C-alpha cells in the first residue's frame, strides 16, 4: 500500500488532519482526522510503500504494545485510509 500524493498532515490544536493540496482530491463531505498514533504512522510511511507489518513494527517500537494488537490495529487503519481515499494498494 502507499499513501496518495497530494495530501498533507497538519496539526490543528491537539488533533491532526489530512488536507488535500490538489483541488481534484478535495471531498467536502468528509474531513480526515487522525489521532496521535495514526498521525505518527502517516508521517512515518507517507510517500513510501508499506504493509500492515510495517505499521505494526512502528507501533510496537513506539508504544511497546504486543505484536498481535499492533497488527490488528494496523490492518484496521489501512482499511480506513483506503476508504478515505488517502492510501491505495
C-alpha positions as CSV (number, residue, x, y, z in Angstrom):
1,X,0.0,0.0,0.0
2,X,1.1,3.6,-0.5
3,X,-0.3,7.0,0.6
4,X,-1.8,9.1,-2.2
5,X,0.2,12.0,-3.3
6,X,-1.2,15.5,-2.7
7,X,-2.3,15.0,0.9
8,X,-0.6,16.7,3.8
9,X,-0.8,16.1,7.5
10,X,-1.4,19.2,9.5
11,X,-1.6,19.8,13.3
12,X,-4.7,21.6,14.5
13,X,-4.7,22.3,18.2
14,X,-4.3,18.8,19.7
15,X,-5.6,16.9,16.7
16,X,-4.2,16.1,13.3
17,X,-6.0,16.4,9.9
18,X,-5.2,15.4,6.4
19,X,-5.7,18.2,3.9
20,X,-5.7,18.0,0.1
21,X,-3.1,20.0,-1.8
22,X,-4.8,19.5,-5.1
23,X,-8.4,20.5,-5.9
24,X,-9.2,17.2,-7.6
25,X,-8.7,15.4,-4.2
26,X,-11.0,17.5,-2.1
27,X,-14.2,15.9,-0.9
28,X,-16.0,18.5,1.2
29,X,-18.3,15.7,2.6
30,X,-15.6,14.4,4.8
31,X,-12.8,15.6,6.9
32,X,-10.0,13.2,7.6
33,X,-9.0,13.4,11.2
34,X,-6.2,11.4,12.8
35,X,-5.3,10.7,16.4
36,X,-1.7,11.0,17.5
37,X,-0.9,7.3,16.8
38,X,-2.4,7.5,13.3
39,X,-0.5,10.7,12.6
40,X,2.7,9.1,13.7
41,X,2.1,6.2,11.3
42,X,1.2,8.6,8.4
43,X,4.3,10.7,8.9
44,X,6.5,7.5,9.0
45,X,5.1,6.0,5.8
46,X,4.0,9.0,3.7
47,X,5.3,8.6,0.2
48,X,6.6,5.1,0.8
49,X,5.3,1.6,0.2
50,X,4.1,-0.1,3.4
51,X,2.3,-3.1,4.7
52,X,0.4,-3.9,7.9
53,X,3.6,-5.4,9.2
54,X,5.4,-2.1,8.6
55,X,2.8,-0.2,10.6
56,X,2.8,-2.9,13.3
57,X,6.6,-2.6,13.7
58,X,6.3,1.1,14.1
59,X,3.6,0.8,16.7
60,X,5.5,-1.9,18.7
61,X,8.6,0.2,18.6
62,X,7.0,3.4,19.7
63,X,4.2,2.3,22.1
64,X,5.6,-1.0,23.3
65,X,2.4,-2.8,22.7
66,X,2.1,-6.5,21.8
67,X,2.6,-7.5,18.2
68,X,-0.9,-9.1,17.8
69,X,-2.6,-5.9,18.9
70,X,-0.3,-3.7,16.7
71,X,-1.0,-5.9,13.7
72,X,-4.8,-5.8,14.2
73,X,-4.7,-2.0,14.6
74,X,-2.5,-1.6,11.6
75,X,-4.9,-3.6,9.4
76,X,-7.8,-1.6,10.6
77,X,-6.1,1.8,9.9
78,X,-5.1,0.6,6.4
79,X,-8.8,-0.1,5.6
80,X,-9.8,3.3,6.9
81,X,-7.1,5.1,4.9
82,X,-8.1,3.2,1.8
83,X,-11.9,4.0,2.3
84,X,-11.0,7.7,2.9
85,X,-9.0,7.7,-0.4
86,X,-5.7,8.7,1.2
87,X,-4.0,5.4,0.5
88,X,-4.1,2.9,-2.3
89,X,-3.0,-0.7,-2.9
